[in-house]
Amino acid sequence: MAKRKTTDSAVKNYGLLIDRNFRLIKQNYLKTFREIGSDITTEQWVVLDILSRQDGLSQNDLATLAYKNPPTLSRILDLMVKKNWLERRRSETDGRIWEIYLTEKGEQTHREILPHVAGLRTAGWAGLSEEDFAKFKEIMDRIWENNLLSR
């Protein structure tokens, strides 16, 4: 059997690079959360951060913004409700819809953790410019679009 020749571009495994970085970033977040004594996961942090900017989102809209399927997000929210970080309320305009709101404790938790997350973001981007970020975002958006098209 003849050996199949591949080009350099055909063997670039960008998914491995993205996954490697994602895993390390997540580990750094979890380590920091533990060090500051916070009982929060990265997924819960994402929810707190989104709601801090856009409180009262529907559960479906929140799932979309957090890149989670609705059942997964529902489990995350259940735990966050138990921690008294957020509450679900029925929409006043459509009783079938749950809207998600931060509680005072959820707002306080976000305020306490945000400086640590900002530090992680700054450290992770050290030595890189705004232009680097713009190019990075452009590349990541293109990869996203390409993968959506290949579904």
Summary of the structure (lengths in Angstrom):
residues: 151
radius of gyration: 19.3
end to end distance: 31.9
largest distance: 67.7
contacts: 363
relative contact order: 0.11
helix: 66%
strand: 8%
